[in-house]
Amino acid sequence: MTMIALILIFAQAPAQDDKALDKLASEASDAFKKAFKGTEAEKITAIEQVATVQHSKTANRLAGVLEANESGRVRTAAVKALGKFTEQKKPAATVLASALPAHKTEPGLFSAICAAMEDLKEPSVVPTLVRFFDDKDEAIALRTMEAAGKVGSSSAIDPLIAVVVHSEKIMKNASRQSSTVITNPNTGEQTVTPPDTRLRDRARALLNAANLALKSLTNEPINTADGWSAWWAKNKSTFDRK
């Protein structure tokens, strides 16, 4: 049976018929194995077609693409396809969460995975995103906080507030640092070394990202650790959790 025929059958199948869907997913998965070959464009077409049958089996086929030695375009197509699994969010989210650490060294793909997570809005990805909030690579830390804000799960609020608290402490300590005067013992010549601002600048960037994510989650116009902590202590028990 061709992939197009499977798509037409899937469109006509009752949504509640799990056995029928399971069968279609198996057939789509088998068809994908045969279709996923040839040129890059042919592989992307196969990805788009198998993704029309949303199921854990087809999600696993796309997981195989992400784990394989395929081009960035092909793997990005698989990521985008998973982001459209709006009827089967959890299996797609599981694949994306597993793939995120493996693509840390590929900024484009890492960001694409975050974007697919944003599209799914599946709360189960939040713990994976939180793992990167203090990553040494500032771009990764900022991107995952942005994604956490857009996923929309309140389970990200505590970790984001923790980033705000920590960042404010670093910035406060940095503001107390002064230039260091070093005297050459042989010549008596003095040189002035300005304070290292790298930690302060990173903390400011993380603080801004965490505040933006928290505002996206809560619609609250707060910008300080004390403000967020007080607001959350008051609203945590009644806030709509996802």
N, C-alpha and C positions, 0 to 999 in steps of 0.2 A: 504494500500500500504506500502511495506517495505521501510526502509530508503535507502537501496542499490538501489532499483528501482527508488526512487526519485532522487538519485545522477545521475543515468544514464540518466534520463529524463532531468535533469538540464543541463547536459553536451551537450545535443543535442538541447536545446531550443535556439532560436535566442536571442542574447544579448539585442537587442533593444525592445523586446516584454515585456513591463513592466507588462501587465496584466498576462501574462504567468508566469513571475518571481514571481509576487505577490501571485499567486495561489500556485506555488511550495513552496514558503516560508511559506505559511499557512499550507500546508500539511507537510512540514518538521518540522514545529513547533509542530504540533499535534503529529507527529510520535515521536518527541523528548520527549514529555510528557510521552509517553508510554514506551520509551526505557530507560529513565533516572531513573534507579532503580537497586537494587541489589548490586553487589560488586563495589568496587572502580574502578576496571578495566572496568566493564560494563558501568559505568557512564562516564568514560573518552572516551570510544568508542562512546557513544551517543553524546558527545560533539564534537568529531572530525567529526562525520557524519553530524550533523546539521550545522556545520560551512562550509560545502561544498556549501551550498546555502547561498550566501552572500546577506543579506537583513536586513532592520531595525527590522523585526519581529524575525529573528533568532538571531540578536545581542541582542535583549531584552530577549530572552530565556537565553542567556549566562549571561546577567546581573543578571537574577534571581539566577543563580548558585553562582555568586559572593556575592550576598546578603544573601544567605542561610547558614545554619550551616553545611557546607560541609568540608571535609578534605582539608588540604593545597594542596595536589596533585591534587585533583579534581578542586579546584579553580584556581590553576596554569595552568591546562590544558585549562580552559575556557579563561584565559588571553592570553595564547599563540595562541589559536584559533582566538581570536579577532585581534591579531596582524597580521593575515594572510588575513584580509578583505581588500585586496588591490583594489577590485572593488567597495567596499562600505565603504570607509574610515570614513566618517563623523559619521554614526551611531555607528560604532565600537569605534571611538575616544571619542564620547560622553559617552559611557559606561565606558571606561577606565578612563576618566577624573573624572567621578562621583565616581569611585571605589577607586581612589588613596588616598584621605584623610581617607577613612574608613579603609584602610590597613596600616596606618602609623606605627602601633605597631607591624607589621609583616614584618621584614626586607626583607625576601626572596620574599614575594608576592609583596611588594612595589617595589622592584627592577625589578621583572618580569613585572609589569605594565609599568614601565619606559621603559623597553626593548621593549615591545609591541608597545608603542608609537613611539619609535625609528624606528621600522619596518614599521609602517604606514606612518610616515613622514607627518602627518596631522597638519597643523599650528594651528588649533583650540585648541590643547591641551596646547599650550604655556602659556596662562594665568594661568592655573592650576599649571603647573610646577613652574612658577615664584613665586607663593604664598609660596613656600617652600625654596626659595633661602636664607632666613635668619632664617630658622628654628633652634630652640635650639639644636636639634639633628644634629650634624655636618655631620654625614653620610647621612642623608636625604638631607641636603642642597647640599652636594657634588654630590649626585646621580642625583638630579633633574637638576643641572646645566649641568652635563654630558649629560643627556637626551636632554636638550634644544639644546645643540650644535649639537647633532646627528639628531634631528628632522629636522633641516635645515631651520627653518623659521627666517627671519631677524627681526621679531617682538620681538625676544629675545635679540637683540643686546643692546638696551637701558637699560633694566634691568641688563644685565651682566656688562655693563660698570659701572653702578651705584654700583655694588658689588665691582668692582676693585677700584673705587674712595673711597668708604667707608673703604675698607680693608686697603688701603694705609694710610689713615688718622689714623686709629687705630694703625698700625705698627709704624708710625712716632711718635705718642704720646707715645707709649710704649718705644721707644728708648730713650726718654728723662727722663724716670723714673730711679731713683737711689735707692740704698738700704736705708732702714730706720733704724736709730739707736734709740733704746729705752732704757732709763735709769730707773732702779728701784729706786724710791724715798727713799726707806727704806735702801737699801744696797749700792746704787750707782753703782751697777753692770750694765753693758751695754750689750745689745744683738743686733745683726745686723739681720734685716729681709730683705731678697732679694726681689726685685720687683716681683709682680705677673705676670707671663708670659702666663697665660692661654688665655687671650684675644688676645695677640700678636700671639700665636701659632694658634688659631682658625682663625684669620684674614689672616695669611699666607696661611693656607689650602684653605680658600675660594678664596683668590686672585689667587692661582695657578689653582683652578678649573674653575674660571671665565675666566682666560686667555686661558686655553685650549679649553673651549667651544667657545670663540670668534674666536680663530684660526681655529677651525673646521668649523665655519660658514663662515669665510671670507678668509681663506688662507693667512692672513696677519701676518708677523713675529713681532708683537707688544707685549710689555710686561708691559706697564705703563699706568696709567690713562690718563696722558696728551697726550700720543701717541694715545690711542684709541679715546679720545674725539676729537682730532684734525682730525684724519682720518675720523671719522664718520660725523663730521661737513662738511667735504669736499665731502663725498661720499653718504650721506644719501638720497639725492634727486634722485640719479641715480642708487643706488644699487638695484639689482634684488630682489624685495620683494616677499615673498610667504605668 
